[in-house]
């Protein structure tokens, strides 16, 4: 049986600033909580990726904005990986920690759809991991050209070259033996 992990990318307080909340932030947190419950019930490992931004940015290391959102906070057995670029593998311990646990399949969720989620999906695929993008558990912001929903929809279609794409309601983790 292939060992799986739920990978949650950059769901940090700075992404939920009152004046600039990520698109459908409340629904995102609800869907992530539902997915986390499924993972925890089956003892599927949960890895959090936490972005470390420079001084003055919303995800500045060590600030309240940098902290993982309290409604989906890691538990003691979860692993938190620090990163400084959109690629969750670049100059991090992610690959090493996945291999140490024998994980071959990543279920990816988080923020920001067109940056960290996209880059990590593509990189994981290129490194030989099986990837599932959970279509309703990643989000972004509207740009000057297109809406956040259009960005999400586009990436759910485009990333199907690199990942299976399913909504959280269709994700079923199996208990590890």
PyMOL commands that set and color helices and strands:
alter all, ss='L'
color gray80, all
select helices_A, chain A and resi 13-15+25-41+64-66+70-72+94-100+113-126+148-161+168-170
alter helices_A, ss='H'
color red, helices_A
select strands_A, chain A and resi 3-9+16-17+20-21+45-51+79-83+103-111+130-139+164-166
alter strands_A, ss='S'
color yellow, strands_A
deselect
rebuild
show_as cartoon
